[in-house]
Amino acid sequence: MCDFGRDEYHRVNDERIEGARVGESGGPLEGALAAARAARLAAGSETVIIGSLEGTLEEMWLLKRLGDQLGGAAVAAIPDRAEGKADEFLISADKHPNRGGAALLGILRERSELADLLSGKKAVLIHRNDLLALEGDERLRELLAAIPVRIVVAANASATTALATHLLPGCSYLEKDGHWVNVDGRLQRVKRGHHMRLRPGAADDVKVLAGLGGEGFPETSRGAFEEKTRDTDGLSGITWAGVGSLGVRLD
């Protein structure tokens, strides 16, 4: 394990979100999901959906489904980590594990587009992305705070979760199943850690996103994967079991 990886436990353990919140009031996840679902449906296509390049392929695909449900609301996956050290062997300067997945689904956008994406919207759904992590300019904070409905799905507290009107708990990458597309264009499985259980108060991101969509949305990573492969160019014919431990190189 590299030195960078040894420090990653902080991203799993620190400042975990342990329950749902609507406004200033905590409560059961089901109630918060219902309130958030109603708020985003009311905003309709005036919603922008922003994901992270750390989300799984299944989660990104569900974000696209949520955008389609709203009549074509904008969906974008935005970088939120600075480039780091790299070598010519194992370590990539890009610290986002699923930039390739966002590109495959056609939702990859640059941070320079964030201001235009947020400007004048009635609602924003943010999945696993701290939009304010890399910005010194207060412009993004002002644009985000001006949006009436701010739904945030996250595992850890951040400057962005502090602005949420609807905060929904997610899980860390060690607690989930799904797929990423790595820097070499290889589709790879992400597997929940051996004997790993969701932390108390956390929820599986796929279930949360399905809850925001309502009836007809798959509630498991495998269900989302099987639906996704039927309508995504480049994934046709790939099965959940067929990815295996070495992954599948995509064209």
PyMOL commands that set and color helices and strands:
alter all, ss='L'
color gray80, all
select helices_A, chain A and resi 3-6+9-13+29-46+57-69+99-105+111-118+139-145+161-163+173-175+205-213+221-231+240-243
alter helices_A, ss='H'
color red, helices_A
select strands_A, chain A and resi 20-22+25-27+47-52+74-78+123-127+149-154+166-169+178-181+186-190+248-249
alter strands_A, ss='S'
color yellow, strands_A
deselect
rebuild
show_as cartoon
